[in-house]
Amino acid sequence: MLNHAVTDLISWAVSGAEPRIVQHANLPRTERRGPGAAGPALDASDRRQFFENLRMLADRAASDDDVILLHRQACYLGSLDRTGASASWLSPPRAFPHFHRAEPWTPRWVDARSVATSLARQGDRQPLRDFITHAHGDDRSELAGLNYWAFWVGEIDQQQPDDSYMADSSLRWRGAVLLRHIVDRLDADHAFIDLNVHTLWALLQARPGVAVAEPETASLLVTRSQRLMDTAELSARARGELTAVLYGLRVQGIGHERKEPVDG
């Protein structure tokens, strides 16, 4: 099952975006003889073939519950196509009830989530907003979302053979890594900003002590949340959840703004 680090490495080859895990690794510089690529890269024809193969995989796996994991991962990787062509073959939201009404958690829940995030990355944020509204209506769905994120960022470090772990209430993880991951992505221009804000709200509901235990991250959270509240891009739901987050932090005595370093 793919996680954030693996997906970032794949993205490096197909989009040229160097992963944060590499940027912050402090790897030693090695001397090269002659010109060399700055990182892994596919040429234009290989990229087209890569995304065409993903499309075929997604089409074949779309209706088979036994391989639905392949469908959602193909859809998510397809969203890395910077040409925007993948938006034409990502499964349309009308194929999933999760965009229109409350549904209990099943593996199809996370499949719909992957389609929504993929479409958001391709520029259409409305399906993701609809998914947040209709597919997070009970505690089990909220738990599934948090467990998924925890695995994605590495707080759940055991490999998972399928998606059933998302609904497992016995899993234990702190939330500090996830909190920092979300805080780093509290940017109005981020494709998943609505999901990031909802996840932040849900995380602080489920792990109310994590912000107090991570004062540096919590201080940065306040600064970035207040900045987000001044933007027009936030949906009404995200704005309400962010307001609740800031209120909860103040109740815990967290309200200090930390100055972010200025580049240059």
C-alpha positions in Angstrom: 0.0 0.0 0.0 1.4 3.4 -1.0 2.2 6.0 1.6 3.2 9.7 1.4 6.9 9.0 1.1 6.6 6.5 -1.7 4.1 8.6 -3.6 6.4 11.6 -3.4 9.2 9.6 -4.9 7.0 8.5 -7.8 5.9 12.1 -8.3 9.5 13.2 -8.4 10.0 11.0 -11.6 6.8 12.0 -13.3 6.4 15.7 -12.3 9.9 16.8 -11.4 8.9 18.0 -7.9 11.6 17.1 -5.4 10.1 15.4 -2.3 10.4 17.1 1.1 11.9 13.9 2.4 14.8 14.5 0.0 15.0 18.2 0.5 15.4 17.8 4.3 17.6 14.7 4.3 20.9 16.6 4.3 22.4 14.1 2.0 26.1 14.6 1.2 26.9 16.1 -2.2 28.8 13.7 -4.5 31.2 14.8 -7.2 30.0 14.0 -10.8 32.0 13.6 -13.9 30.2 15.3 -16.7 26.5 16.4 -16.7 24.0 14.5 -14.6 20.3 14.7 -13.9 19.3 16.5 -10.7 16.9 13.6 -9.9 14.9 10.8 -11.5 13.0 11.8 -14.6 10.9 10.3 -17.4 10.8 11.8 -20.8 7.6 13.0 -22.4 6.7 9.7 -24.1 7.4 7.7 -21.0 5.2 10.0 -18.9 2.3 9.6 -21.4 2.7 5.9 -21.2 2.8 5.9 -17.4 -0.5 7.8 -17.2 -2.1 5.7 -20.0 -1.2 2.5 -18.0 -2.7 4.0 -14.9 -5.9 4.8 -16.8 -6.1 1.2 -18.0 -5.5 -0.1 -14.5 -8.2 2.2 -13.1 -10.7 1.1 -15.7 -10.1 -2.6 -15.1 -10.3 -2.3 -11.3 -13.2 0.2 -11.0 -16.0 -2.3 -10.5 -14.2 -5.1 -8.7 -14.3 -4.9 -4.9 -11.4 -7.4 -4.6 -9.0 -5.0 -6.3 -10.6 -1.7 -5.4 -7.3 -0.7 -3.7 -5.7 -0.7 -7.1 -8.4 1.6 -8.5 -8.0 4.3 -5.8 -4.2 4.2 -6.0 -4.2 4.4 -9.8 -6.6 7.4 -9.5 -4.5 9.2 -7.0 -1.3 8.7 -9.1 -3.2 9.8 -12.1 -3.7 13.2 -10.5 0.0 13.8 -10.7 -0.4 14.4 -14.5 0.4 18.1 -14.8 -1.2 18.3 -18.3 -4.6 18.0 -16.7 -5.5 15.1 -19.1 -6.2 12.7 -16.2 -9.3 14.7 -15.2 -11.1 13.2 -18.2 -10.8 9.6 -17.0 -11.0 9.9 -13.2 -14.2 8.2 -12.1 -17.0 10.8 -12.0 -18.4 11.7 -8.6 -21.9 10.6 -9.6 -20.7 7.0 -9.5 -20.2 7.3 -5.7 -23.1 7.8 -3.3 -20.6 9.4 -0.8 -20.8 12.7 -2.7 -24.6 12.9 -2.4 -25.7 11.4 0.9 -24.4 10.0 4.2 -23.0 6.5 3.8 -21.4 4.1 6.4 -17.8 3.3 6.0 -16.7 0.6 3.6 -13.6 0.2 1.4 -15.6 2.2 -1.2 -15.5 5.2 1.1 -11.7 5.5 0.7 -12.0 4.9 -3.0 -14.4 7.8 -3.3 -12.0 9.9 -1.2 -9.1 9.2 -3.6 -11.2 10.2 -6.5 -12.2 13.4 -4.7 -8.6 14.3 -3.8 -7.5 13.5 -7.4 -10.0 15.8 -8.9 -9.1 18.5 -6.4 -5.4 18.2 -7.5 -6.7 18.6 -11.1 -8.4 21.8 -10.2 -12.0 20.8 -9.2 -12.4 21.2 -5.5 -16.2 20.8 -5.3 -16.2 16.9 -5.2 -13.9 17.0 -2.2 -16.1 19.5 -0.4 -19.1 17.3 -1.1 -17.2 14.2 0.2 -16.3 16.0 3.4 -19.9 17.0 3.9 -21.5 13.6 3.2 -18.9 11.0 4.0 -17.8 12.1 7.5 -21.2 11.8 9.2 -20.4 9.3 11.9 -17.6 8.4 14.3 -16.5 5.4 12.3 -15.9 7.5 9.2 -14.0 10.1 11.1 -11.8 7.4 12.6 -11.2 5.9 9.2 -10.1 9.3 7.9 -7.7 9.8 10.8 -6.3 6.3 10.6 -5.7 6.7 6.9 -3.8 10.0 7.4 -1.8 8.4 10.2 -0.7 5.6 7.9 -0.1 8.1 5.1 2.4 10.2 7.1 4.1 7.3 8.8 2.6 7.4 12.4 1.2 3.9 11.7 4.4 2.3 10.5 3.2 -1.3 10.1 2.4 -2.3 6.5 -1.3 -2.9 5.9 -2.5 -5.6 3.4 -5.9 -3.9 2.8 -8.0 -0.9 3.9 -9.7 -2.6 6.9 -7.2 -1.0 9.3 -9.0 2.4 8.8 -11.9 1.3 10.8 -9.8 -0.3 13.6 -10.3 1.6 16.8 -7.5 -0.3 18.6 -4.7 1.3 16.6 -2.5 3.6 18.7 -0.7 6.6 17.4 0.1 10.0 19.0 -0.8 12.5 16.3 2.3 14.7 16.5 3.6 13.8 13.1 0.1 14.2 11.5 -0.4 17.6 13.3 2.9 18.9 11.8 2.0 17.5 8.4 -1.3 19.3 8.3 0.1 22.5 9.8 2.7 22.6 7.0 -0.1 22.5 4.5 -2.5 25.1 5.9 -2.3 27.1 2.7 -5.3 28.5 0.8 -3.7 27.5 -2.5 -3.3 23.9 -1.4 -5.6 21.6 -3.5 -6.7 19.7 -0.3 -7.1 22.8 1.9 -10.7 21.8 2.8 -9.7 18.3 3.7 -6.6 19.6 5.6 -8.8 21.8 7.8 -11.3 19.1 8.4 -8.6 16.6 9.4 -7.0 19.2 11.7 -10.4 19.7 13.4 -11.0 16.0 13.7 -7.5 15.3 15.0 -7.8 17.9 17.8 -11.2 16.4 18.7 -9.7 12.9 18.9 -6.3 13.9 20.4 -7.0 17.0 22.4 -3.6 17.0 24.1 -1.5 16.8 21.0 -1.3 20.6 20.5 -0.2 21.2 24.1 2.4 18.5 23.8 3.8 20.1 20.6 4.1 23.8 21.5 6.2 24.9 18.5 3.8 23.2 16.0 0.8 24.6 17.9 2.2 28.2 17.8 2.7 27.9 14.0 -0.8 26.4 13.8 -2.3 29.6 15.3 -0.3 31.8 13.0 -1.3 30.0 9.8 -4.9 29.5 10.9 -5.4 33.2 11.5 -3.8 33.9 8.1 -6.2 31.4 6.5 -9.2 33.1 8.1 -8.4 36.3 6.2 -8.6 34.5 2.8 -11.7 34.3 0.6 -10.9 30.8 -0.7 -12.1 28.9 2.4 -15.5 27.2 2.2 -18.1 28.1 4.9 -17.6 24.6 6.5 -13.8 24.9 6.6 -14.0 28.4 8.0 -16.4 27.2 10.8 -14.0 24.3 11.6 -11.0 26.5 11.7 -12.8 28.9 14.0 -13.6 26.0 16.4 -9.9 24.9 16.2 -8.7 28.4 17.2 -11.2 28.6 20.0 -10.2 25.2 21.3 -6.5 26.3 21.3 -7.3 29.4 23.2 -9.1 27.4 25.8 -6.0 25.4 26.2 -3.9 28.5 26.6 -2.4 28.4 23.1 -2.8 31.7 21.3 0.7 33.0 20.8 1.7 33.8 17.3 5.1 32.5 16.1 6.8 34.6 13.4 7.6 32.4 10.4 11.1 32.8 8.9 11.3 35.1 5.9 12.9 33.5 2.8 16.0 35.2 1.6 
